[in-house]
Amino acid sequence: MKDRALRRHQEFKVKKRSIETYENCIGDDLPEAELQELENNVEKLRKVCVANQMSEAPQKAGKKPLRELKHDISMKEQLS
C-alpha cells in the first residue's frame, strides 16, 4: 500500500515537472499562430526546447571542470 502511494506521488511529481518544463520551454511571448504550429510539429518543438535549455545552462551554478576552474583562477590572478 505504501509503495503504491509513493509510486503515485513520484509519478505525479514527474508529470507536473514535465508540464512545467513544456510550458517554460514554449514561453508566453509567442503569437498564437506560432504556438499552434509548434504544438503540431514535434521536431520543431524539441529544437526550441533544446535551444531554451542551452541558453539557461550557463546561468545554473554547478560544478565546473578542473580545467575551467584553473582558467578562472589564472584569469583572476592576471586581473589582480
N, CA, C and O atoms as a CHARMM CRD file, in Angstrom:
* protein
*
  320
    1    1 MET  N      0.82500  -1.19700   0.00000 PROA 1      0.00000
    2    1 MET  CA     0.00000   0.00000   0.00000 PROA 1      0.00000
    3    1 MET  C      0.86600   1.25600   0.00000 PROA 1      0.00000
    4    1 MET  O      0.62600   2.20100  -0.75200 PROA 1      0.00000
    5    2 LYS  N      1.88700   1.23900   0.87200 PROA 2      0.00000
    6    2 LYS  CA     2.77000   2.39600   0.97700 PROA 2      0.00000
    7    2 LYS  C      3.56700   2.58400  -0.31800 PROA 2      0.00000
    8    2 LYS  O      3.77000   3.70600  -0.78000 PROA 2      0.00000
    9    3 ASP  N      4.01600   1.45900  -0.89400 PROA 3      0.00000
   10    3 ASP  CA     4.77500   1.52700  -2.14100 PROA 3      0.00000
   11    3 ASP  C      3.94100   2.11600  -3.26700 PROA 3      0.00000
   12    3 ASP  O      4.43100   2.91100  -4.07000 PROA 3      0.00000
   13    4 ARG  N      2.68700   1.72000  -3.31500 PROA 4      0.00000
   14    4 ARG  CA     1.80400   2.22500  -4.36600 PROA 4      0.00000
   15    4 ARG  C      1.58200   3.72700  -4.21300 PROA 4      0.00000
   16    4 ARG  O      1.57700   4.45900  -5.20300 PROA 4      0.00000
   17    5 ALA  N      1.40000   4.18500  -2.98200 PROA 5      0.00000
   18    5 ALA  CA     1.20900   5.61700  -2.73900 PROA 5      0.00000
   19    5 ALA  C      2.46700   6.39700  -3.09700 PROA 5      0.00000
   20    5 ALA  O      2.39000   7.48100  -3.67600 PROA 5      0.00000
   21    6 LEU  N      3.61900   5.84400  -2.75100 PROA 6      0.00000
   22    6 LEU  CA     4.88400   6.50000  -3.07900 PROA 6      0.00000
   23    6 LEU  C      5.07400   6.57000  -4.59000 PROA 6      0.00000
   24    6 LEU  O      5.50400   7.59400  -5.12000 PROA 6      0.00000
   25    7 ARG  N      4.75300   5.48400  -5.27600 PROA 7      0.00000
   26    7 ARG  CA     4.89400   5.45600  -6.73000 PROA 7      0.00000
   27    7 ARG  C      3.95800   6.46900  -7.39000 PROA 7      0.00000
   28    7 ARG  O      4.35500   7.16400  -8.32400 PROA 7      0.00000
   29    8 ARG  N      2.71000   6.55300  -6.90500 PROA 8      0.00000
   30    8 ARG  CA     1.77000   7.53800  -7.45700 PROA 8      0.00000
   31    8 ARG  C      2.27100   8.95600  -7.22800 PROA 8      0.00000
   32    8 ARG  O      2.16300   9.81300  -8.10500 PROA 8      0.00000
   33    9 HSD  N      2.81900   9.19300  -6.04200 PROA 9      0.00000
   34    9 HSD  CA     3.34500  10.52400  -5.72700 PROA 9      0.00000
   35    9 HSD  C      4.50400  10.87700  -6.65700 PROA 9      0.00000
   36    9 HSD  O      4.57700  11.99400  -7.16800 PROA 9      0.00000
   37   10 GLN  N      5.40800   9.92500  -6.87600 PROA 10     0.00000
   38   10 GLN  CA     6.54400  10.17300  -7.76000 PROA 10     0.00000
   39   10 GLN  C      6.08700  10.38900  -9.19800 PROA 10     0.00000
   40   10 GLN  O      6.61400  11.25800  -9.89400 PROA 10     0.00000
   41   11 GLU  N      5.11800   9.61100  -9.64300 PROA 11     0.00000
   42   11 GLU  CA     4.58900   9.79100 -10.99700 PROA 11     0.00000
   43   11 GLU  C      3.93900  11.15900 -11.14500 PROA 11     0.00000
   44   11 GLU  O      4.08200  11.81000 -12.18000 PROA 11     0.00000
   45   12 PHE  N      3.23000  11.59200 -10.12000 PROA 12     0.00000
   46   12 PHE  CA     2.60600  12.90900 -10.14600 PROA 12     0.00000
   47   12 PHE  C      3.66500  14.00400 -10.23400 PROA 12     0.00000
   48   12 PHE  O      3.51000  14.96200 -10.99200 PROA 12     0.00000
   49   13 LYS  N      4.74600  13.86400  -9.45600 PROA 13     0.00000
   50   13 LYS  CA     5.81900  14.85800  -9.48200 PROA 13     0.00000
   51   13 LYS  C      6.47100  14.92900 -10.86100 PROA 13     0.00000
   52   13 LYS  O      6.75200  16.01600 -11.36600 PROA 13     0.00000
   53   14 VAL  N      6.70800  13.77100 -11.46300 PROA 14     0.00000
   54   14 VAL  CA     7.32500  13.72700 -12.79100 PROA 14     0.00000
   55   14 VAL  C      6.40200  14.36300 -13.82400 PROA 14     0.00000
   56   14 VAL  O      6.85500  15.12700 -14.67700 PROA 14     0.00000
   57   15 LYS  N      5.11800  14.05200 -13.75000 PROA 15     0.00000
   58   15 LYS  CA     4.15500  14.61600 -14.69900 PROA 15     0.00000
   59   15 LYS  C      4.07900  16.13000 -14.54300 PROA 15     0.00000
   60   15 LYS  O      4.05100  16.85900 -15.53400 PROA 15     0.00000
   61   16 LYS  N      4.04400  16.60200 -13.29700 PROA 16     0.00000
   62   16 LYS  CA     3.98000  18.04000 -13.03400 PROA 16     0.00000
   63   16 LYS  C      5.23700  18.73600 -13.55100 PROA 16     0.00000
   64   16 LYS  O      5.15600  19.80600 -14.15400 PROA 16     0.00000
   65   17 ARG  N      6.39400  18.12700 -13.31200 PROA 17     0.00000
   66   17 ARG  CA     7.65500  18.70700 -13.77000 PROA 17     0.00000
   67   17 ARG  C      7.71600  18.76600 -15.29600 PROA 17     0.00000
   68   17 ARG  O      8.20800  19.74400 -15.85900 PROA 17     0.00000
   69   18 SER  N      7.21700  17.72100 -15.97000 PROA 18     0.00000
   70   18 SER  CA     7.24400  17.71900 -17.43000 PROA 18     0.00000
   71   18 SER  C      6.30900  18.78200 -17.99700 PROA 18     0.00000
   72   18 SER  O      6.62500  19.40500 -19.01000 PROA 18     0.00000
   73   19 ILE  N      5.16500  18.99400 -17.35600 PROA 19     0.00000
   74   19 ILE  CA     4.24300  20.04200 -17.80700 PROA 19     0.00000
   75   19 ILE  C      4.87100  21.41400 -17.60800 PROA 19     0.00000
   76   19 ILE  O      4.77100  22.27400 -18.48200 PROA 19     0.00000
   77   20 GLU  N      5.52500  21.62600 -16.45600 PROA 20     0.00000
   78   20 GLU  CA     6.18400  22.90800 -16.20200 PROA 20     0.00000
   79   20 GLU  C      7.30300  23.14500 -17.20500 PROA 20     0.00000
   80   20 GLU  O      7.46600  24.25500 -17.71000 PROA 20     0.00000
   81   21 THR  N      8.07200  22.10300 -17.49100 PROA 21     0.00000
   82   21 THR  CA     9.15800  22.22800 -18.45800 PROA 21     0.00000
   83   21 THR  C      8.60700  22.58400 -19.82900 PROA 21     0.00000
   84   21 THR  O      9.16100  23.43800 -20.52100 PROA 21     0.00000
   85   22 TYR  N      7.51600  21.93200 -20.22500 PROA 22     0.00000
   86   22 TYR  CA     6.88900  22.19900 -21.51300 PROA 22     0.00000
   87   22 TYR  C      6.41500  23.64100 -21.59200 PROA 22     0.00000
   88   22 TYR  O      6.64100  24.31800 -22.59500 PROA 22     0.00000
   89   23 GLU  N      5.75400  24.11700 -20.53100 PROA 23     0.00000
   90   23 GLU  CA     5.24000  25.48500 -20.53800 PROA 23     0.00000
   91   23 GLU  C      6.37100  26.50400 -20.50700 PROA 23     0.00000
   92   23 GLU  O      6.28900  27.53500 -21.17500 PROA 23     0.00000
   93   24 ASN  N      7.41900  26.23500 -19.74600 PROA 24     0.00000
   94   24 ASN  CA     8.56100  27.14300 -19.70300 PROA 24     0.00000
   95   24 ASN  C      9.31500  27.13200 -21.02200 PROA 24     0.00000
   96   24 ASN  O      9.88300  28.14100 -21.44200 PROA 24     0.00000
   97   25 CYS  N      9.30900  25.98700 -21.65600 PROA 25     0.00000
   98   25 CYS  CA    10.02100  25.84400 -22.91900 PROA 25     0.00000
   99   25 CYS  C      9.37700  26.69400 -24.00700 PROA 25     0.00000
  100   25 CYS  O     10.07300  27.37000 -24.76500 PROA 25     0.00000
  101   26 ILE  N      8.07800  26.66100 -24.08300 PROA 26     0.00000
  102   26 ILE  CA     7.37400  27.40900 -25.12400 PROA 26     0.00000
  103   26 ILE  C      7.37000  28.89400 -24.81300 PROA 26     0.00000
  104   26 ILE  O      7.66400  29.70500 -25.69000 PROA 26     0.00000
  105   27 GLY  N      7.04900  29.25900 -23.60900 PROA 27     0.00000
  106   27 GLY  CA     7.02300  30.66600 -23.22900 PROA 27     0.00000
  107   27 GLY  C      5.71300  31.32700 -23.60500 PROA 27     0.00000
  108   27 GLY  O      4.91400  30.77800 -24.36300 PROA 27     0.00000
  109   28 ASP  N      5.50900  32.50900 -23.06200 PROA 28     0.00000
  110   28 ASP  CA     4.27200  33.24900 -23.31000 PROA 28     0.00000
  111   28 ASP  C      4.41700  34.28700 -24.41300 PROA 28     0.00000
  112   28 ASP  O      3.43100  34.90700 -24.81200 PROA 28     0.00000
  113   29 ASP  N      5.62400  34.48100 -24.90700 PROA 29     0.00000
  114   29 ASP  CA     5.85900  35.56000 -25.85300 PROA 29     0.00000
  115   29 ASP  C      5.57900  35.18300 -27.30200 PROA 29     0.00000
  116   29 ASP  O      5.70200  36.02800 -28.18800 PROA 29     0.00000
  117   30 LEU  N      5.20500  33.93700 -27.56200 PROA 30     0.00000
  118   30 LEU  CA     4.93300  33.52300 -28.93600 PROA 30     0.00000
  119   30 LEU  C      3.50800  33.88700 -29.34000 PROA 30     0.00000
  120   30 LEU  O      2.58600  33.80100 -28.52900 PROA 30     0.00000
  121   31 PRO  N      3.33200  34.29600 -30.60900 PROA 31     0.00000
  122   31 PRO  CA     1.97400  34.54300 -31.10200 PROA 31     0.00000
  123   31 PRO  C      1.18500  33.22600 -31.18600 PROA 31     0.00000
  124   31 PRO  O      1.76600  32.14000 -31.20600 PROA 31     0.00000
  125   32 GLU  N     -0.10800  33.34400 -31.23300 PROA 32     0.00000
  126   32 GLU  CA    -0.98700  32.16800 -31.22000 PROA 32     0.00000
  127   32 GLU  C     -0.73700  31.25000 -32.41900 PROA 32     0.00000
  128   32 GLU  O     -0.77600  30.02800 -32.28100 PROA 32     0.00000
  129   33 ALA  N     -0.48000  31.83300 -33.59500 PROA 33     0.00000
  130   33 ALA  CA    -0.25200  31.01900 -34.79400 PROA 33     0.00000
  131   33 ALA  C      1.02100  30.19000 -34.65000 PROA 33     0.00000
  132   33 ALA  O      1.03200  29.00500 -34.98200 PROA 33     0.00000
  133   34 GLU  N      2.09600  30.81100 -34.15300 PROA 34     0.00000
  134   34 GLU  CA     3.34900  30.07800 -33.96600 PROA 34     0.00000
  135   34 GLU  C      3.20500  29.01600 -32.89400 PROA 34     0.00000
  136   34 GLU  O      3.76600  27.92600 -33.00900 PROA 34     0.00000
  137   35 LEU  N      2.46000  29.33200 -31.85900 PROA 35     0.00000
  138   35 LEU  CA     2.23300  28.38400 -30.77500 PROA 35     0.00000
  139   35 LEU  C      1.51200  27.14600 -31.29800 PROA 35     0.00000
  140   35 LEU  O      1.87700  26.02200 -30.95700 PROA 35     0.00000
  141   36 GLN  N      0.50200  27.34800 -32.11500 PROA 36     0.00000
  142   36 GLN  CA    -0.24600  26.22700 -32.69500 PROA 36     0.00000
  143   36 GLN  C      0.64800  25.40600 -33.62000 PROA 36     0.00000
  144   36 GLN  O      0.57800  24.17700 -33.62600 PROA 36     0.00000
  145   37 GLU  N      1.49600  26.09100 -34.40600 PROA 37     0.00000
  146   37 GLU  CA     2.40400  25.39400 -35.31800 PROA 37     0.00000
  147   37 GLU  C      3.40200  24.54700 -34.53500 PROA 37     0.00000
  148   37 GLU  O      3.70000  23.41600 -34.92000 PROA 37     0.00000
  149   38 LEU  N      3.91900  25.09600 -33.43300 PROA 38     0.00000
  150   38 LEU  CA     4.86900  24.35100 -32.60700 PROA 38     0.00000
  151   38 LEU  C      4.22500  23.11700 -31.99300 PROA 38     0.00000
  152   38 LEU  O      4.84000  22.05100 -31.95700 PROA 38     0.00000
  153   39 GLU  N      3.01500  23.24900 -31.52000 PROA 39     0.00000
  154   39 GLU  CA     2.34500  22.10900 -30.89600 PROA 39     0.00000
  155   39 GLU  C      2.06600  21.00700 -31.91200 PROA 39     0.00000
  156   39 GLU  O      2.02600  19.83100 -31.55100 PROA 39     0.00000
  157   40 ASN  N      1.87200  21.37200 -33.17100 PROA 40     0.00000
  158   40 ASN  CA     1.62000  20.37700 -34.20800 PROA 40     0.00000
  159   40 ASN  C      2.90900  19.73600 -34.70900 PROA 40     0.00000
  160   40 ASN  O      2.88600  18.59800 -35.17800 PROA 40     0.00000
  161   41 ASN  N      4.03500  20.44700 -34.62000 PROA 41     0.00000
  162   41 ASN  CA     5.30100  19.95500 -35.13800 PROA 41     0.00000
  163   41 ASN  C      6.21300  19.57900 -33.96900 PROA 41     0.00000
  164   41 ASN  O      6.82400  20.44700 -33.34600 PROA 41     0.00000
  165   42 VAL  N      6.29800  18.29300 -33.68100 PROA 42     0.00000
  166   42 VAL  CA     7.03300  17.81100 -32.51700 PROA 42     0.00000
  167   42 VAL  C      8.53200  18.06700 -32.66000 PROA 42     0.00000
  168   42 VAL  O      9.17800  18.45900 -31.68800 PROA 42     0.00000
  169   43 GLU  N      9.09600  17.85700 -33.84200 PROA 43     0.00000
  170   43 GLU  CA    10.53500  18.05400 -34.03400 PROA 43     0.00000
  171   43 GLU  C     10.93100  19.50900 -33.80100 PROA 43     0.00000
  172   43 GLU  O     11.95200  19.78900 -33.17300 PROA 43     0.00000
  173   44 LYS  N     10.12800  20.41800 -34.30500 PROA 44     0.00000
  174   44 LYS  CA    10.41700  21.83500 -34.11100 PROA 44     0.00000
  175   44 LYS  C     10.30900  22.20100 -32.63100 PROA 44     0.00000
  176   44 LYS  O     11.09600  23.00000 -32.12300 PROA 44     0.00000
  177   45 LEU  N      9.33800  21.61800 -31.95200 PROA 45     0.00000
  178   45 LEU  CA     9.16800  21.86200 -30.52000 PROA 45     0.00000
  179   45 LEU  C     10.39000  21.37900 -29.75100 PROA 45     0.00000
  180   45 LEU  O     10.85200  22.05400 -28.83100 PROA 45     0.00000
  181   46 ARG  N     10.91200  20.22500 -30.12000 PROA 46     0.00000
  182   46 ARG  CA    12.11700  19.70900 -29.45800 PROA 46     0.00000
  183   46 ARG  C     13.29500  20.65000 -29.67200 PROA 46     0.00000
  184   46 ARG  O     14.06200  20.90900 -28.74400 PROA 46     0.00000
  185   47 LYS  N     13.44100  21.16400 -30.89300 PROA 47     0.00000
  186   47 LYS  CA    14.54800  22.08100 -31.17400 PROA 47     0.00000
  187   47 LYS  C     14.42700  23.34900 -30.34500 PROA 47     0.00000
  188   47 LYS  O     15.42400  23.84200 -29.81800 PROA 47     0.00000
  189   48 VAL  N     13.22300  23.87900 -30.22400 PROA 48     0.00000
  190   48 VAL  CA    13.00500  25.09100 -29.43500 PROA 48     0.00000
  191   48 VAL  C     13.31200  24.82100 -27.97200 PROA 48     0.00000
  192   48 VAL  O     13.93300  25.64800 -27.30300 PROA 48     0.00000
  193   49 CYS  N     12.88100  23.67100 -27.46900 PROA 49     0.00000
  194   49 CYS  CA    13.13000  23.32800 -26.06600 PROA 49     0.00000
  195   49 CYS  C     14.61800  23.15600 -25.79700 PROA 49     0.00000
  196   49 CYS  O     15.12100  23.62300 -24.77500 PROA 49     0.00000
  197   50 VAL  N     15.31800  22.49700 -26.69500 PROA 50     0.00000
  198   50 VAL  CA    16.75800  22.30700 -26.51300 PROA 50     0.00000
  199   50 VAL  C     17.47200  23.64300 -26.56500 PROA 50     0.00000
  200   50 VAL  O     18.39900  23.87200 -25.78800 PROA 50     0.00000
  201   51 ALA  N     17.06600  24.52700 -27.45700 PROA 51     0.00000
  202   51 ALA  CA    17.68800  25.84800 -27.54300 PROA 51     0.00000
  203   51 ALA  C     17.45700  26.63900 -26.25900 PROA 51     0.00000
  204   51 ALA  O     18.36400  27.32300 -25.78400 PROA 51     0.00000
  205   52 ASN  N     16.25700  26.55400 -25.69400 PROA 52     0.00000
  206   52 ASN  CA    15.97400  27.24700 -24.43500 PROA 52     0.00000
  207   52 ASN  C     16.79900  26.67500 -23.29600 PROA 52     0.00000
  208   52 ASN  O     17.30100  27.42700 -22.46000 PROA 52     0.00000
  209   53 GLN  N     16.94600  25.36600 -23.25000 PROA 53     0.00000
  210   53 GLN  CA    17.72300  24.75200 -22.17900 PROA 53     0.00000
  211   53 GLN  C     19.19800  25.09200 -22.31100 PROA 53     0.00000
  212   53 GLN  O     19.88200  25.27600 -21.30500 PROA 53     0.00000
  213   54 MET  N     19.69300  25.17800 -23.53300 PROA 54     0.00000
  214   54 MET  CA    21.10100  25.52000 -23.72900 PROA 54     0.00000
  215   54 MET  C     21.37200  26.95200 -23.30000 PROA 54     0.00000
  216   54 MET  O     22.44000  27.24000 -22.75900 PROA 54     0.00000
  217   55 SER  N     20.43100  27.85200 -23.52800 PROA 55     0.00000
  218   55 SER  CA    20.63700  29.23900 -23.13300 PROA 55     0.00000
  219   55 SER  C     20.54000  29.40300 -21.62100 PROA 55     0.00000
  220   55 SER  O     21.13400  30.32700 -21.06500 PROA 55     0.00000
  221   56 GLU  N     19.80200  28.52300 -20.94800 PROA 56     0.00000
  222   56 GLU  CA    19.67000  28.59500 -19.49600 PROA 56     0.00000
  223   56 GLU  C     20.80300  27.88100 -18.77600 PROA 56     0.00000
  224   56 GLU  O     21.03600  28.14100 -17.59500 PROA 56     0.00000
  225   57 ALA  N     21.50600  26.99600 -19.44900 PROA 57     0.00000
  226   57 ALA  CA    22.53500  26.18500 -18.80400 PROA 57     0.00000
  227   57 ALA  C     23.64700  27.00900 -18.15300 PROA 57     0.00000
  228   57 ALA  O     24.02100  26.69500 -17.02300 PROA 57     0.00000
  229   58 PRO  N     24.19400  28.03800 -18.79200 PROA 58     0.00000
  230   58 PRO  CA    25.27100  28.78000 -18.13600 PROA 58     0.00000
  231   58 PRO  C     24.81600  29.51700 -16.88000 PROA 58     0.00000
  232   58 PRO  O     25.64900  29.83900 -16.03300 PROA 58     0.00000
  233   59 GLN  N     23.55000  29.78800 -16.73600 PROA 59     0.00000
  234   59 GLN  CA    23.05300  30.50400 -15.57400 PROA 59     0.00000
  235   59 GLN  C     23.03900  29.62100 -14.33300 PROA 59     0.00000
  236   59 GLN  O     23.08300  30.13700 -13.21600 PROA 59     0.00000
  237   60 LYS  N     22.98000  28.32800 -14.49900 PROA 60     0.00000
  238   60 LYS  CA    22.92800  27.42400 -13.36200 PROA 60     0.00000
  239   60 LYS  C     24.31100  27.32900 -12.72900 PROA 60     0.00000
  240   60 LYS  O     25.32200  27.23100 -13.42400 PROA 60     0.00000
  241   61 ALA  N     24.33700  27.35800 -11.42000 PROA 61     0.00000
  242   61 ALA  CA    25.59200  27.21900 -10.70000 PROA 61     0.00000
  243   61 ALA  C     25.81500  25.74200 -10.42400 PROA 61     0.00000
  244   61 ALA  O     25.10700  25.12900  -9.62600 PROA 61     0.00000
  245   62 GLY  N     26.79600  25.19100 -11.08900 PROA 62     0.00000
  246   62 GLY  CA    27.09600  23.78800 -10.89800 PROA 62     0.00000
  247   62 GLY  C     28.59300  23.60600 -10.81500 PROA 62     0.00000
  248   62 GLY  O     29.35000  24.57600 -10.78800 PROA 62     0.00000
  249   63 LYS  N     29.00800  22.37300 -10.77500 PROA 63     0.00000
  250   63 LYS  CA    30.43600  22.10100 -10.71700 PROA 63     0.00000
  251   63 LYS  C     31.04600  22.35800 -12.08300 PROA 63     0.00000
  252   63 LYS  O     30.50700  21.95900 -13.11500 PROA 63     0.00000
  253   64 LYS  N     32.19300  23.03900 -12.06000 PROA 64     0.00000
  254   64 LYS  CA    32.92200  23.27100 -13.29700 PROA 64     0.00000
  255   64 LYS  C     34.02100  22.22200 -13.40600 PROA 64     0.00000
  256   64 LYS  O     34.50300  21.71600 -12.39300 PROA 64     0.00000
  257   65 PRO  N     34.41300  21.90000 -14.62100 PROA 65     0.00000
  258   65 PRO  CA    35.55200  21.00100 -14.78300 PROA 65     0.00000
  259   65 PRO  C     36.82400  21.66100 -14.24000 PROA 65     0.00000
  260   65 PRO  O     36.90900  22.88400 -14.13700 PROA 65     0.00000
  261   66 LEU  N     37.78600  20.84200 -13.90200 PROA 66     0.00000
  262   66 LEU  CA    39.03000  21.32800 -13.31100 PROA 66     0.00000
  263   66 LEU  C     39.73400  22.31900 -14.23200 PROA 66     0.00000
  264   66 LEU  O     40.30900  23.30100 -13.76300 PROA 66     0.00000
  265   67 ARG  N     39.69100  22.06900 -15.53400 PROA 67     0.00000
  266   67 ARG  CA    40.34100  22.96200 -16.49200 PROA 67     0.00000
  267   67 ARG  C     39.73600  24.36800 -16.42600 PROA 67     0.00000
  268   67 ARG  O     40.46000  25.36300 -16.45100 PROA 67     0.00000
  269   68 GLU  N     38.41300  24.43800 -16.34000 PROA 68     0.00000
  270   68 GLU  CA    37.75100  25.74700 -16.25000 PROA 68     0.00000
  271   68 GLU  C     38.08100  26.44300 -14.94300 PROA 68     0.00000
  272   68 GLU  O     38.29000  27.65600 -14.91900 PROA 68     0.00000
  273   69 LEU  N     38.13100  25.68400 -13.85200 PROA 69     0.00000
  274   69 LEU  CA    38.48000  26.27700 -12.55900 PROA 69     0.00000
  275   69 LEU  C     39.88700  26.86600 -12.59300 PROA 69     0.00000
  276   69 LEU  O     40.10700  27.97900 -12.11600 PROA 69     0.00000
  277   70 LYS  N     40.83800  26.12300 -13.15600 PROA 70     0.00000
  278   70 LYS  CA    42.21500  26.62200 -13.26200 PROA 70     0.00000
  279   70 LYS  C     42.26400  27.87200 -14.12600 PROA 70     0.00000
  280   70 LYS  O     42.97800  28.82300 -13.80900 PROA 70     0.00000
  281   71 HSD  N     41.51700  27.87200 -15.20400 PROA 71     0.00000
  282   71 HSD  CA    41.48400  29.03400 -16.09200 PROA 71     0.00000
  283   71 HSD  C     40.90500  30.24500 -15.36600 PROA 71     0.00000
  284   71 HSD  O     41.43300  31.35100 -15.48500 PROA 71     0.00000
  285   72 ASP  N     39.83100  30.04400 -14.62100 PROA 72     0.00000
  286   72 ASP  CA    39.22600  31.14500 -13.86600 PROA 72     0.00000
  287   72 ASP  C     40.19900  31.71700 -12.84500 PROA 72     0.00000
  288   72 ASP  O     40.30300  32.93400 -12.69000 PROA 72     0.00000
  289   73 ILE  N     40.91200  30.83300 -12.15000 PROA 73     0.00000
  290   73 ILE  CA    41.87500  31.29300 -11.14200 PROA 73     0.00000
  291   73 ILE  C     42.99500  32.07800 -11.79600 PROA 73     0.00000
  292   73 ILE  O     43.39500  33.12600 -11.28900 PROA 73     0.00000
  293   74 SER  N     43.50700  31.58400 -12.91900 PROA 74     0.00000
  294   74 SER  CA    44.60200  32.29700 -13.58600 PROA 74     0.00000
  295   74 SER  C     44.13400  33.64600 -14.12200 PROA 74     0.00000
  296   74 SER  O     44.89100  34.61700 -14.10000 PROA 74     0.00000
  297   75 MET  N     42.89000  33.71300 -14.60400 PROA 75     0.00000
  298   75 MET  CA    42.37500  34.99800 -15.08900 PROA 75     0.00000
  299   75 MET  C     42.21000  35.98300 -13.93400 PROA 75     0.00000
  300   75 MET  O     42.50000  37.16900 -14.09200 PROA 75     0.00000
  301   76 LYS  N     41.75100  35.51400 -12.78200 PROA 76     0.00000
  302   76 LYS  CA    41.62000  36.38400 -11.61400 PROA 76     0.00000
  303   76 LYS  C     42.98200  36.90000 -11.17100 PROA 76     0.00000
  304   76 LYS  O     43.12100  38.06600 -10.79900 PROA 76     0.00000
  305   77 GLU  N     43.98900  36.02700 -11.21400 PROA 77     0.00000
  306   77 GLU  CA    45.34000  36.44400 -10.82400 PROA 77     0.00000
  307   77 GLU  C     45.89300  37.47800 -11.79200 PROA 77     0.00000
  308   77 GLU  O     46.57900  38.41000 -11.37300 PROA 77     0.00000
  309   78 GLN  N     45.60700  37.32900 -13.06700 PROA 78     0.00000
  310   78 GLN  CA    46.08800  38.29700 -14.05800 PROA 78     0.00000
  311   78 GLN  C     45.40700  39.64400 -13.87700 PROA 78     0.00000
  312   78 GLN  O     46.03000  40.68800 -14.07100 PROA 78     0.00000
  313   79 LEU  N     44.14000  39.62600 -13.50700 PROA 79     0.00000
  314   79 LEU  CA    43.41600  40.88100 -13.32300 PROA 79     0.00000
  315   79 LEU  C     43.83900  41.59800 -12.04600 PROA 79     0.00000
  316   79 LEU  O     43.72200  42.82100 -11.95800 PROA 79     0.00000
  317   80 SER  N     44.32600  40.86000 -11.06300 PROA 80     0.00000
  318   80 SER  CA    44.71300  41.47800  -9.78100 PROA 80     0.00000
  319   80 SER  C     46.05000  42.16500  -9.84300 PROA 80     0.00000
  320   80 SER  O     46.50300  42.72600  -8.84600 PROA 80     0.00000
